[in-house]
Amino acid sequence: MSVKNIPLSEIIPFLECIANRDFDKLRTTVHHFMTHHQASELEEVFLTRIEPALDKDSLQWLLTEKFTRLNSALKKS
């Protein structure tokens, strides 16, 4: 499926999680999205539809959370 054909109703939950600064719910939303779509579609949705819609603070929060949690996971392994 082309990313342009993914309905807004599937993208809005990502934006809500980011707006609420709820990374755990964002992770759940990603898992739900992945039950219907491929990883390449998720990546394209984030790059072309979600990230451009974010304000600077929201984008900074998302990147900080992502890398903080990645570093934390790496330290545990």
C-alpha positions in Angstrom: 0.0 0.0 0.0 1.3 3.4 -0.8 1.8 5.7 2.2 -0.4 8.3 0.5 -3.3 5.7 0.7 -2.9 5.2 4.5 -5.9 7.0 6.1 -5.4 9.8 8.6 -7.3 7.7 11.1 -4.2 5.5 11.3 -1.8 8.4 11.6 -3.6 10.6 14.1 -2.9 8.1 17.0 0.8 8.7 16.5 0.4 12.4 16.7 -1.8 12.1 19.8 0.9 10.0 21.6 3.6 12.5 20.7 1.4 15.4 21.8 0.8 13.7 25.1 4.5 12.7 25.5 3.4 9.1 26.0 6.2 7.0 24.5 4.8 3.7 25.9 1.5 4.3 24.1 3.4 5.4 21.0 5.2 2.0 21.1 1.9 0.2 21.3 0.5 2.3 18.4 3.6 1.3 16.3 3.0 -2.3 17.1 -0.7 -2.0 16.1 0.3 -0.2 12.9 2.8 -3.0 12.1 0.0 -5.6 12.3 -1.4 -4.1 9.1 1.6 -2.6 7.4 5.2 -3.2 6.5 8.2 -1.6 8.3 9.0 0.4 5.2 5.6 1.9 5.3 6.0 2.9 9.0 9.3 4.5 8.2 7.8 6.4 5.3 4.8 7.5 7.3 7.1 8.9 10.0 9.4 10.6 7.5 6.8 12.1 5.2 3.7 12.6 7.2 4.4 12.7 11.0 7.8 14.4 11.4 7.0 17.3 9.1 3.8 17.9 11.1 5.7 18.2 14.4 6.7 21.4 16.1 10.3 21.7 17.2 9.7 20.7 20.8 7.7 17.6 19.9 10.3 16.5 17.4 13.0 17.0 20.0 11.1 15.1 22.6 10.5 12.2 20.1 14.2 12.0 19.1 15.4 12.2 22.8 13.0 9.5 23.9 13.9 7.3 21.0 17.6 7.5 21.6 17.4 7.4 25.4 15.4 4.2 25.3 17.7 2.7 22.7 20.8 3.5 24.8 19.0 2.0 27.8 18.3 -1.2 25.9 21.9 -1.4 24.7 23.2 -1.0 28.3 21.0 -3.9 29.5 22.4 -6.3 26.8 
